[in-house]
Amino acid sequence: MADSANLLFPQGFTESLCFCEDISEELLLKICYDVLDFQQMKLESLPYDSYQNDVREMYSKDRIENIVRAISFIYRTATQSKETDNELRSRLLSLSVLSNNKINIILQGWQKEGKQLLLTDSAMKDINVGKLLDIKWKIGMSVSSSECKQLNSSFVSMVIIVADQSGKAKHHSLEMTLKQFRNFSNQLKEMAKLIDAV
């Protein structure tokens, strides 16, 4: 078990956890199960709008997002530490911000999905697809070619450098039109939003 005294909590974690006391037990349980499913890659994204509909109108979307982040942090650290039900209960009790009912709800999710989450985490560690080392890019302009005298098209050239399982760097080159690059960029922004949600 991770020593909760040595565990670094994200900024605003305790305050966000306190917000759990203001939502219904049903909504907290729904959030717990959704977070666990999301961490197991069973859900593509978390249904924040659905949560917002289940709370008082005065409850801001930011507050709901903070609750989700706090629950996500709890399960993520429990997974990393391979905590048992009792160890997780002790850690939550040591925080002194949640009632026993809310702790039991968080534990209910862990008891039902925790083992599967631990297996998913273990499987992801076994699947080593490489580690991103660097991305190099440049913008270019094709002015003409042997087949077209006035081409005048812009492109983005990228080299993605990835370390394979042995640590050897591999270079992957690609070119994209500006439209393809904008689509790629938008996908990265969506990924960043999802990461922020976790």
N, CA, C and O of each residue as an XYZ file, in Angstrom:
792
protein
N       0.834     -1.186      0.000
C       0.000      0.000      0.000
C       0.871      1.239      0.000
O       1.904      1.271      0.668
N       0.464      2.267     -0.747
C       1.191      3.526     -0.742
C       0.954      4.229      0.578
O      -0.168      4.258      1.083
N       1.993      4.787      1.127
C       1.876      5.540      2.368
C       1.196      6.855      2.052
O       1.757      7.689      1.341
N      -0.018      7.053      2.577
C      -0.778      8.254      2.232
C      -0.082      9.523      2.701
O      -0.338     10.598      2.159
N       0.787      9.424      3.690
C       1.527     10.599      4.145
C       2.522     11.050      3.079
O       2.811     12.242      2.968
N       3.052     10.106      2.290
C       4.017     10.441      1.255
C       3.375     10.672     -0.108
O       4.064     11.033     -1.062
N       2.066     10.469     -0.208
C       1.360     10.613     -1.462
C       1.123     12.101     -1.744
O       0.578     12.819     -0.905
N       1.529     12.547     -2.910
C       1.298     13.937     -3.291
C      -0.079     14.055     -3.911
O      -0.389     13.370     -4.886
N      -0.899     14.916     -3.353
C      -2.238     15.108     -3.872
C      -2.235     16.266     -4.857
O      -1.532     17.256     -4.653
N      -3.022     16.147     -5.928
C      -3.117     17.262     -6.869
C      -3.723     18.484     -6.180
O      -4.447     18.369     -5.192
N      -3.410     19.637     -6.724
C      -3.938     20.875     -6.163
C      -5.472     20.826     -6.181
O      -6.073     20.498     -7.204
N      -6.087     21.147     -5.069
C      -7.543     21.172     -4.959
C      -8.178     19.811     -4.710
O      -9.403     19.699     -4.707
N      -7.366     18.771     -4.500
C      -7.905     17.418     -4.339
C      -8.846     17.324     -3.141
O      -9.972     16.844     -3.278
N      -8.402     17.772     -1.977
C      -9.208     17.641     -0.762
C     -10.511     18.419     -0.886
O     -11.573     17.931     -0.501
N     -10.425     19.626     -1.423
C     -11.631     20.436     -1.617
C     -12.594     19.737     -2.573
O     -13.801     19.705     -2.331
N     -12.063     19.179     -3.655
C     -12.905     18.471     -4.627
C     -13.560     17.254     -3.999
O     -14.716     16.944     -4.285
N     -12.819     16.570     -3.146
C     -13.368     15.398     -2.470
C     -14.498     15.800     -1.518
O     -15.475     15.068     -1.360
N     -14.357     16.956     -0.894
C     -15.418     17.459     -0.006
C     -16.723     17.677     -0.774
O     -17.806     17.507     -0.213
N     -16.628     18.054     -2.059
C     -17.822     18.276     -2.878
C     -18.647     16.994     -3.017
O     -19.849     17.056     -3.273
N     -18.011     15.843     -2.852
C     -18.729     14.563     -2.955
C     -19.842     14.473     -1.924
O     -20.839     13.784     -2.141
N     -19.676     15.163     -0.806
C     -20.697     15.130      0.247
C     -21.978     15.829     -0.190
O     -23.043     15.575      0.373
N     -21.886     16.705     -1.186
C     -23.047     17.488     -1.617
C     -23.859     16.820     -2.715
O     -24.953     17.284     -3.036
N     -23.347     15.737     -3.301
C     -24.106     15.078     -4.366
C     -24.754     13.808     -3.825
O     -24.357     13.288     -2.783
N     -25.744     13.325     -4.540
C     -26.464     12.132     -4.079
C     -25.561     10.899     -4.138
O     -24.583     10.857     -4.884
N     -25.913      9.914     -3.345
C     -25.161      8.662     -3.347
C     -25.275      7.975     -4.704
O     -24.319      7.354     -5.170
N     -26.440      8.085     -5.339
C     -26.646      7.475     -6.650
C     -25.714      8.098     -7.686
O     -25.110      7.384     -8.487
N     -25.594      9.426     -7.673
C     -24.718     10.097     -8.632
C     -23.257      9.758     -8.356
O     -22.490      9.532     -9.293
N     -22.865      9.722     -7.094
C     -21.482      9.368     -6.770
C     -21.162      7.954     -7.254
O     -20.088      7.715     -7.807
N     -22.082      7.026     -7.050
C     -21.867      5.657     -7.506
C     -21.752      5.610     -9.032
O     -20.909      4.896     -9.574
N     -22.598      6.368     -9.715
C     -22.543      6.429    -11.184
C     -21.186      6.974    -11.635
O     -20.571      6.435    -12.555
N     -20.727      8.037    -10.988
C     -19.420      8.614    -11.332
C     -18.315      7.586    -11.084
O     -17.420      7.426    -11.914
N     -18.374      6.894     -9.952
C     -17.349      5.883     -9.626
C     -17.277      4.811    -10.698
O     -16.192      4.483    -11.179
N     -18.429      4.260    -11.078
C     -18.440      3.199    -12.091
C     -17.974      3.728    -13.452
O     -17.249      3.044    -14.174
N     -18.392      4.940    -13.792
C     -17.969      5.515    -15.078
C     -16.463      5.748    -15.107
O     -15.810      5.469    -16.112
N     -15.913      6.256    -14.009
C     -14.465      6.484    -13.943
C     -13.710      5.160    -14.074
O     -12.714      5.070    -14.792
N     -14.194      4.143    -13.375
C     -13.551      2.826    -13.465
C     -13.644      2.265    -14.887
O     -12.676      1.697    -15.393
N     -14.794      2.420    -15.526
C     -14.942      1.967    -16.922
C     -14.034      2.763    -17.854
O     -13.434      2.203    -18.772
N     -13.935      4.061    -17.618
C     -13.070      4.908    -18.443
C     -11.609      4.491    -18.288
O     -10.876      4.423    -19.275
N     -11.189      4.213    -17.067
C      -9.805      3.809    -16.829
C      -9.508      2.423    -17.398
O      -8.349      2.089    -17.642
N     -10.543      1.619    -17.610
C     -10.367      0.312    -18.245
C     -10.576      0.397    -19.761
O     -10.557     -0.619    -20.455
N     -10.773      1.610    -20.259
C     -10.990      1.875    -21.682
C     -12.283      1.264    -22.200
O     -12.375      0.913    -23.376
N     -13.282      1.133    -21.334
C     -14.606      0.674    -21.752
C     -15.467      1.857    -22.204
O     -16.432      1.673    -22.946
N     -15.122      3.062    -21.762
C     -15.808      4.289    -22.158
C     -14.822      5.198    -22.887
O     -13.663      5.315    -22.489
N     -15.291      5.840    -23.958
C     -14.422      6.768    -24.684
C     -14.271      8.082    -23.943
O     -13.201      8.690    -23.956
N     -15.343      8.521    -23.296
C     -15.296      9.774    -22.536
C     -16.313      9.680    -21.407
O     -17.176      8.802    -21.393
N     -16.192     10.597    -20.472
C     -17.096     10.604    -19.324
C     -18.285     11.530    -19.624
O     -18.098     12.608    -20.188
N     -19.503     11.117    -19.252
C     -20.712     11.891    -19.578
C     -20.978     13.043    -18.601
O     -21.909     12.981    -17.797
N     -20.161     14.082    -18.678
C     -20.296     15.207    -17.748
C     -21.673     15.851    -17.801
O     -22.211     16.251    -16.769
N     -22.250     15.955    -18.999
C     -23.571     16.584    -19.118
C     -24.621     15.795    -18.348
O     -25.516     16.378    -17.737
N     -24.512     14.475    -18.375
C     -25.439     13.627    -17.628
C     -25.311     13.889    -16.129
O     -26.316     13.961    -15.421
N     -24.080     14.031    -15.648
C     -23.874     14.321    -14.223
C     -24.468     15.677    -13.871
O     -25.101     15.841    -12.829
N     -24.254     16.642    -14.753
C     -24.742     18.002    -14.508
C     -26.263     18.002    -14.396
O     -26.826     18.744    -13.591
N     -26.932     17.173    -15.200
C     -28.397     17.103    -15.155
C     -28.896     16.503    -13.853
O     -30.038     16.746    -13.462
N     -28.064     15.722    -13.173
C     -28.469     15.055    -11.937
C     -28.255     15.894    -10.677
O     -28.612     15.450     -9.586
N     -27.688     17.081    -10.797
C     -27.410     17.904     -9.613
C     -28.186     19.214     -9.678
O     -28.776     19.572    -10.697
N     -28.159     19.907     -8.554
C     -28.826     21.202     -8.483
C     -28.250     22.144     -9.540
O     -27.080     22.044     -9.909
N     -29.074     23.040    -10.009
C     -28.636     23.975    -11.045
C     -27.496     24.858    -10.565
O     -26.683     25.316    -11.368
N     -27.429     25.101     -9.253
C     -26.375     25.971     -8.737
C     -25.003     25.284     -8.714
O     -23.981     25.934     -8.496
N     -24.992     23.967     -8.942
C     -23.740     23.217     -8.925
C     -23.054     23.390    -10.266
O     -23.588     22.959    -11.288
N     -21.899     24.001    -10.286
C     -21.221     24.317    -11.546
C     -20.625     23.077    -12.200
O     -20.341     22.078    -11.540
N     -20.441     23.170    -13.523
C     -19.815     22.084    -14.277
C     -18.380     21.872    -13.787
O     -17.904     20.738    -13.735
N     -17.692     22.957    -13.430
C     -16.326     22.842    -12.908
C     -16.283     21.994    -11.646
O     -15.363     21.199    -11.455
N     -17.272     22.164    -10.794
C     -17.296     21.410     -9.546
C     -17.495     19.915     -9.827
O     -16.867     19.067     -9.193
N     -18.369     19.606    -10.777
C     -18.578     18.200    -11.165
C     -17.281     17.628    -11.738
O     -16.900     16.505    -11.408
N     -16.606     18.391    -12.590
C     -15.337     17.935    -13.167
C     -14.296     17.699    -12.083
O     -13.511     16.756    -12.176
N     -14.280     18.546    -11.054
C     -13.333     18.366     -9.948
C     -13.631     17.098     -9.153
O     -12.712     16.407     -8.711
N     -14.910     16.794     -8.972
C     -15.284     15.550     -8.282
C     -14.784     14.355     -9.086
O     -14.207     13.421     -8.530
N     -15.009     14.392    -10.395
C     -14.580     13.290    -11.259
C     -13.062     13.133    -11.204
O     -12.562     12.010    -11.145
N     -12.327     14.241    -11.224
C     -10.862     14.176    -11.137
C     -10.405     13.566     -9.816
O      -9.460     12.777     -9.782
N     -11.084     13.937     -8.723
C     -10.714     13.406     -7.405
C     -10.964     11.900     -7.337
O     -10.117     11.153     -6.847
N     -12.115     11.453     -7.825
C     -12.432     10.020     -7.828
C     -11.447      9.281     -8.730
O     -10.974      8.197     -8.392
N     -11.150      9.872     -9.864
C     -10.195      9.270    -10.790
C      -8.823      9.128    -10.139
O      -8.170      8.096    -10.292
N      -8.385     10.151     -9.418
C      -7.099     10.102     -8.726
C      -7.091      8.990     -7.677
O      -6.101      8.271     -7.536
N      -8.187      8.854     -6.948
C      -8.276      7.811     -5.919
C      -8.089      6.430     -6.544
O      -7.287      5.629     -6.064
N      -8.826      6.158     -7.611
C      -8.735      4.839     -8.247
C      -7.392      4.630     -8.946
O      -6.847      3.527     -8.928
N      -6.863      5.677     -9.555
C      -5.569      5.555    -10.242
C      -4.460      5.226     -9.246
O      -3.636      4.348     -9.502
N      -4.434      5.927     -8.109
C      -3.392      5.660     -7.110
C      -3.604      4.299     -6.445
O      -2.638      3.622     -6.095
N      -4.872      3.895     -6.271
C      -5.140      2.567     -5.714
C      -4.646      1.484     -6.670
O      -4.146      0.445     -6.237
N      -4.786      1.730     -7.950
C      -4.309      0.778     -8.961
C      -2.786      0.723     -8.953
O      -2.199     -0.359     -8.954
N      -2.154      1.879     -8.945
C      -0.689      1.927     -8.958
C      -0.097      1.267     -7.717
O       0.959      0.639     -7.782
N      -0.784      1.414     -6.588
C      -0.295      0.841     -5.330
C      -0.806     -0.574     -5.094
O      -0.415     -1.231     -4.129
N      -1.691     -1.043     -5.990
C      -2.296     -2.382     -5.856
C      -2.949     -2.551     -4.479
O      -2.732     -3.546     -3.786
N      -3.748     -1.560     -4.108
C      -4.364     -1.552     -2.780
C      -5.491     -2.571     -2.662
O      -6.237     -2.807     -3.612
N      -5.599     -3.161     -1.495
C      -6.730     -4.016     -1.154
C      -7.892     -3.112     -0.743
O      -7.728     -1.901     -0.594
N      -9.065     -3.717     -0.562
C     -10.228     -2.950     -0.110
C      -9.945     -2.257      1.228
O     -10.271     -1.083      1.407
N      -9.343     -2.984      2.154
C      -9.065     -2.433      3.486
C      -8.035     -1.312      3.422
O      -8.152     -0.320      4.141
N      -7.024     -1.465      2.563
C      -6.017     -0.410      2.429
C      -6.627      0.859      1.849
O      -6.312      1.965      2.287
N      -7.501      0.694      0.862
C      -8.163      1.867      0.285
C      -9.071      2.525      1.313
O      -9.103      3.751      1.419
N      -9.812      1.716      2.075
C     -10.673      2.270      3.128
C      -9.842      3.073      4.135
O     -10.227      4.179      4.515
N      -8.715      2.525      4.564
C      -7.855      3.218      5.529
C      -7.350      4.541      4.970
O      -7.299      5.549      5.674
N      -6.976      4.520      3.687
C      -6.470      5.749      3.076
C      -7.562      6.806      3.009
O      -7.307      7.979      3.284
N      -8.786      6.400      2.643
C      -9.887      7.358      2.557
C     -10.276      7.881      3.934
O     -10.592      9.062      4.083
N     -10.254      7.010      4.942
C     -10.553      7.451      6.311
C      -9.501      8.439      6.820
O      -9.824      9.378      7.548
N      -8.245      8.221      6.432
C      -7.164      9.102      6.907
C      -7.280     10.516      6.344
O      -6.718     11.457      6.904
N      -8.005     10.666      5.243
C      -8.187     12.004      4.672
C      -9.153     12.851      5.492
O      -9.086     14.080      5.458
N     -10.051     12.200      6.229
C     -11.013     12.858      7.130
C     -11.888     13.889      6.436
O     -12.215     14.917      7.029
N     -12.274     13.634      5.193
C     -13.161     14.579      4.506
C     -14.453     13.926      4.023
O     -15.390     14.630      3.645
N     -14.520     12.601      4.026
C     -15.693     11.899      3.518
C     -16.426     11.179      4.640
O     -15.815     10.657      5.573
N     -17.750     11.163      4.527
C     -18.549     10.381      5.472
C     -18.365      8.900      5.173
O     -17.900      8.528      4.095
N     -18.729      8.062      6.127
C     -18.624      6.614      5.927
C     -19.464      6.149      4.746
O     -19.060      5.244      4.016
N     -20.643      6.766      4.551
C     -21.504      6.382      3.426
C     -20.800      6.630      2.093
O     -20.842      5.781      1.202
N     -20.155      7.782      1.954
C     -19.478      8.103      0.689
C     -18.244      7.214      0.503
O     -17.949      6.794     -0.616
N     -17.535      6.929      1.575
C     -16.387      6.015      1.490
C     -16.860      4.638      1.036
O     -16.217      3.996      0.205
N     -17.995      4.184      1.591
C     -18.524      2.874      1.208
C     -18.914      2.823     -0.266
O     -18.777      1.783     -0.911
N     -19.395      3.935     -0.796
C     -19.757      3.981     -2.219
C     -18.503      3.874     -3.085
O     -18.487      3.128     -4.065
N     -17.462      4.610     -2.732
C     -16.209      4.539     -3.485
C     -15.636      3.129     -3.403
O     -15.132      2.597     -4.392
N     -15.715      2.528     -2.217
C     -15.239      1.147     -2.038
C     -16.082      0.149     -2.821
O     -15.560     -0.842     -3.330
N     -17.371      0.403     -2.917
C     -18.247     -0.494     -3.682
C     -17.781     -0.584     -5.133
O     -17.730     -1.669     -5.713
N     -17.444      0.563     -5.708
C     -16.916      0.562     -7.072
C     -15.603     -0.197     -7.158
O     -15.391     -0.974     -8.088
N     -14.717      0.027     -6.184
C     -13.405     -0.636     -6.177
C     -13.557     -2.143     -6.009
O     -12.859     -2.918     -6.662
N     -14.475     -2.561     -5.127
C     -14.686     -3.987     -4.896
C     -15.217     -4.674     -6.147
O     -14.862     -5.819     -6.429
N     -16.067     -3.978     -6.895
C     -16.658     -4.587     -8.082
C     -15.707     -4.557     -9.276
O     -15.625     -5.532    -10.022
N     -14.979     -3.439     -9.468
C     -14.176     -3.259    -10.684
C     -12.672     -3.166    -10.439
O     -11.895     -3.157    -11.394
N     -12.256     -3.099     -9.195
C     -10.838     -2.906     -8.881
C      -9.935     -3.996     -9.422
O      -8.879     -3.709     -9.986
N     -10.342     -5.241     -9.255
C      -9.513     -6.353     -9.748
C      -9.357     -6.295    -11.257
O      -8.275     -6.539    -11.791
N     -10.452     -5.968    -11.941
C     -10.391     -5.852    -13.400
C      -9.492     -4.686    -13.802
O      -8.746     -4.781    -14.777
N      -9.562     -3.590    -13.051
C      -8.707     -2.438    -13.339
C      -7.240     -2.796    -13.134
O      -6.384     -2.386    -13.918
N      -6.945     -3.559    -12.082
C      -5.568     -4.006    -11.849
C      -5.078     -4.890    -12.995
O      -3.923     -4.788    -13.406
N      -5.949     -5.756    -13.509
C      -5.582     -6.602    -14.644
C      -5.350     -5.771    -15.904
O      -4.407     -6.020    -16.656
N      -6.211     -4.788    -16.128
C      -6.060     -3.900    -17.288
C      -4.746     -3.145    -17.198
O      -4.017     -3.035    -18.184
N      -4.443     -2.623    -16.009
C      -3.190     -1.891    -15.810
C      -1.985     -2.794    -16.057
O      -1.011     -2.384    -16.688
N      -2.061     -4.014    -15.558
C      -0.966     -4.967    -15.756
C      -0.798     -5.310    -17.231
O       0.328     -5.391    -17.724
N      -1.901     -5.511    -17.936
C      -1.837     -5.838    -19.364
C      -1.244     -4.679    -20.155
O      -0.481     -4.903    -21.095
N      -1.579     -3.457    -19.794
C      -1.052     -2.290    -20.507
C       0.456     -2.172    -20.317
O       1.163     -1.717    -21.216
N       0.952     -2.581    -19.150
C       2.397     -2.546    -18.913
C       3.106     -3.614    -19.735
O       4.251     -3.432    -20.147
N       2.407     -4.746    -19.973
C       2.994     -5.830    -20.762
C       3.038     -5.493    -22.246
O       3.902     -5.988    -22.970
N       2.111     -4.652    -22.701
C       2.067     -4.262    -24.109
C       2.949     -3.033    -24.268
O       2.505     -1.906    -24.052
N       4.171     -3.253    -24.636
C       5.105     -2.143    -24.789
C       5.149     -1.756    -26.257
O       5.771     -2.436    -27.074
N       4.483     -0.658    -26.582
C       4.425     -0.225    -27.974
C       5.500      0.808    -28.288
O       5.577      1.302    -29.413
N       6.305      1.127    -27.330
C       7.373      2.094    -27.538
C       7.141      3.355    -26.738
O       6.060      3.591    -26.200
N       8.175      4.146    -26.676
C       8.115      5.388    -25.922
C       8.461      6.536    -26.853
O       9.478      6.504    -27.546
N       7.612      7.542    -26.860
C       7.839      8.707    -27.702
C       9.058      9.469    -27.191
O       9.101      9.874    -26.030
N      10.041      9.662    -28.056
C      11.244     10.403    -27.681
C      11.197     11.844    -28.168
O      11.577     12.765    -27.445
N      10.725     12.035    -29.403
C      10.755     13.382    -29.975
C       9.847     13.442    -31.190
O       9.580     12.428    -31.835
N       9.384     14.629    -31.489
C       8.667     14.904    -32.735
C       9.329     16.114    -33.364
O       9.450     17.169    -32.741
N       9.754     15.949    -34.597
C      10.334     17.059    -35.350
C       9.397     17.354    -36.507
O       8.857     16.437    -37.128
N       9.206     18.618    -36.793
C       8.291     18.973    -37.863
C       8.778     20.216    -38.581
O       9.576     20.995    -38.060
N       8.274     20.376    -39.787
C       8.549     21.595    -40.546
C       7.416     21.785    -41.538
O       6.757     20.834    -41.958
N       7.214     23.023    -41.892
C       6.200     23.376    -42.876
C       6.916     23.643    -44.189
O       7.931     24.340    -44.226
N       6.382     23.085    -45.260
C       7.001     23.266    -46.569
C       5.985     23.704    -47.594
O       4.776     23.681    -47.361
N       6.506     24.102    -48.729
C       5.652     24.546    -49.828
C       6.149     23.878    -51.097
O       7.304     24.051    -51.486
N       5.276     23.114    -51.743
C       5.603     22.525    -53.039
C       5.250     23.558    -54.103
O       4.083     23.903    -54.282
N       6.262     24.044    -54.801
C       6.042     25.095    -55.790
C       5.712     24.494    -57.147
O       4.777     24.929    -57.819
N       6.489     23.491    -57.546
C       6.220     22.843    -58.824
C       6.822     21.446    -58.810
O       7.626     21.108    -57.942
N       6.424     20.652    -59.772
C       6.973     19.309    -59.915
C       7.135     19.013    -61.399
O       6.795     19.847    -62.239
N       7.644     17.849    -61.725
C       7.838     17.503    -63.137
C       6.501     17.348    -63.861
O       6.436     17.442    -65.087
N       5.430     17.108    -63.089
C       4.124     16.915    -63.710
C       3.225     18.132    -63.624
O       2.236     18.235    -64.350
N       3.571     19.058    -62.731
C       2.719     20.235    -62.555
C       3.604     21.455    -62.388
O       4.423     21.512    -61.470
N       3.445     22.432    -63.270
C       4.320     23.612    -63.255
C       4.024     24.540    -62.070
O       4.945     25.122    -61.498
N       2.760     24.679    -61.706
C       2.394     25.571    -60.604
C       1.598     24.803    -59.550
O       0.369     24.865    -59.518
N       2.288     24.107    -58.722
C       1.661     23.280    -57.706
C       1.180     24.133    -56.526
O       0.008     24.066    -56.155
N       2.058     24.917    -55.948
C       1.740     25.842    -54.859
C       0.856     25.226    -53.761
O      -0.218     25.746    -53.458
N       1.308     24.138    -53.184
C       0.550     23.547    -52.074
C       1.456     23.421    -50.851
O       2.628     23.056    -50.948
N       0.867     23.738    -49.695
C       1.598     23.668    -48.427
C       1.470     22.271    -47.838
O       0.500     21.560    -48.100
N       2.463     21.887    -47.037
C       2.424     20.595    -46.376
C       3.200     20.679    -45.063
O       4.003     21.589    -44.858
N       2.948     19.729    -44.194
C       3.684     19.599    -42.939
C       4.414     18.269    -42.999
O       3.814     17.227    -43.259
N       5.696     18.318    -42.761
C       6.524     17.123    -42.735
C       6.902     16.848    -41.284
O       7.349     17.745    -40.570
N       6.717     15.586    -40.848
C       7.002     15.228    -39.457
C       7.893     13.999    -39.402
O       7.805     13.105    -40.243
N       8.746     13.975    -38.401
C       9.521     12.783    -38.069
C       9.224     12.490    -36.598
O       9.514     13.301    -35.718
N       8.648     11.326    -36.353
C       8.331     10.906    -34.990
C       9.382      9.886    -34.586
O       9.575      8.875    -35.262
N      10.059     10.160    -33.476
C      11.132      9.285    -33.002
C      10.619      8.523    -31.784
O      10.222      9.113    -30.780
N      10.637      7.183    -31.902
C      10.085      6.312    -30.867
C      11.149      5.293    -30.462
O      11.833      4.723    -31.313
N      11.281      5.071    -29.158
C      12.188      4.021    -28.657
C      11.406      2.716    -28.623
O      10.320      2.657    -28.046
N      11.952      1.669    -29.237
C      11.281      0.371    -29.205
C      11.545     -0.319    -27.862
O      12.134      0.281    -26.963
N      11.115     -1.562    -27.727
C      11.243     -2.278    -26.455
C      12.694     -2.405    -25.994
O      12.962     -2.448    -24.793
N      13.616     -2.465    -26.932
C      15.025     -2.601    -26.558
C      15.676     -1.242    -26.263
O      16.819     -1.184    -25.810
N      14.941     -0.151    -26.522
C      15.480      1.187    -26.291
C      16.065      1.825    -27.537
O      16.500      2.976    -27.501
N      16.078      1.092    -28.635
C      16.623      1.606    -29.887
C      15.640      2.595    -30.519
O      14.446      2.317    -30.629
N      16.161      3.749    -30.929
C      15.319      4.789    -31.521
C      14.955      4.430    -32.964
O      15.809      4.042    -33.760
N      13.679      4.570    -33.273
C      13.189      4.362    -34.632
C      12.554      5.661    -35.110
O      11.841      6.333    -34.365
N      12.825      5.997    -36.358
C      12.288      7.215    -36.954
C      11.139      6.856    -37.895
O      11.261      5.970    -38.742
N      10.027      7.560    -37.726
C       8.857      7.363    -38.591
C       8.553      8.714    -39.246
O       8.240      9.688    -38.560
N       8.648      8.762    -40.564
C       8.421     10.011    -41.300
C       7.038     10.003    -41.924
O       6.533      8.961    -42.340
N       6.430     11.191    -41.982
C       5.154     11.338    -42.656
C       4.967     12.771    -43.127
O       5.552     13.706    -42.579
N       4.147     12.922    -44.146
C       3.773     14.238    -44.656
C       2.270     14.347    -44.629
O       1.555     13.376    -44.877
N       1.797     15.540    -44.325
C       0.359     15.794    -44.280
C       0.047     17.092    -44.994
O       0.842     18.032    -44.977
N      -1.116     17.135    -45.620
C      -1.595     18.410    -46.141
C      -1.980     19.272    -44.939
O      -2.087     18.765    -43.822
N      -2.183     20.541    -45.157
C      -2.583     21.405    -44.037
C      -3.921     20.969    -43.441
O      -4.120     21.044    -42.229
N      -4.832     20.515    -44.295
C      -6.125     20.031    -43.804
C      -5.929     18.798    -42.921
O      -6.538     18.695    -41.856
N      -5.089     17.869    -43.357
C      -4.809     16.683    -42.543
C      -4.134     17.066    -41.232
O      -4.435     16.490    -40.187
N      -3.223     18.038    -41.282
C      -2.530     18.469    -40.076
C      -3.502     19.118    -39.090
O      -3.410     18.882    -37.885
N      -4.427     19.929    -39.591
C      -5.429     20.555    -38.713
C      -6.276     19.478    -38.037
O      -6.569     19.580    -36.846
N      -6.670     18.452    -38.784
C      -7.437     17.347    -38.215
C      -6.616     16.631    -37.143
O      -7.133     16.326    -36.068
N      -5.352     16.364    -37.427
C      -4.437     15.736    -36.472
C      -4.314     16.594    -35.211
O      -4.371     16.081    -34.093
N      -4.148     17.883    -35.399
C      -4.023     18.817    -34.282
C      -5.284     18.816    -33.419
O      -5.201     18.833    -32.191
N      -6.455     18.794    -34.067
C      -7.715     18.759    -33.317
C      -7.849     17.475    -32.515
O      -8.368     17.496    -31.399
N      -7.389     16.358    -33.067
C      -7.431     15.101    -32.334
C      -6.526     15.153    -31.106
O      -6.885     14.634    -30.049
N      -5.348     15.779    -31.241
C      -4.455     15.928    -30.087
C      -5.095     16.803    -29.008
O      -4.949     16.534    -27.815
N      -5.806     17.853    -29.437
C      -6.494     18.710    -28.465
C      -7.576     17.938    -27.724
O      -7.745     18.115    -26.518
N      -8.319     17.074    -28.438
C      -9.337     16.249    -27.797
C      -8.703     15.296    -26.783
O      -9.233     15.093    -25.690
N      -7.563     14.716    -27.161
C      -6.851     13.833    -26.233
C      -6.425     14.601    -24.996
O      -6.527     14.085    -23.883
N      -5.947     15.829    -25.173
C      -5.515     16.645    -24.034
C      -6.685     16.928    -23.097
O      -6.516     16.910    -21.878
N      -7.872     17.189    -23.653
C      -9.053     17.416    -22.836
C      -9.387     16.182    -22.010
O      -9.704     16.285    -20.825
N      -9.314     15.014    -22.642
C      -9.600     13.776    -21.929
C      -8.588     13.524    -20.829
O      -8.941     13.069    -19.741
N      -7.326     13.820    -21.115
C      -6.280     13.642    -20.110
C      -6.526     14.575    -18.936
O      -6.354     14.181    -17.782
N      -6.929     15.818    -19.223
C      -7.231     16.766    -18.151
C      -8.397     16.283    -17.303
O      -8.452     16.542    -16.101
N      -9.344     15.567    -17.947
C     -10.503     15.053    -17.224
C     -10.125     13.936    -16.275
O     -10.808     13.700    -15.279
N      -9.050     13.256    -16.579
C      -8.608     12.154    -15.720
C      -7.684     12.707    -14.681
O      -7.183     11.960    -13.839
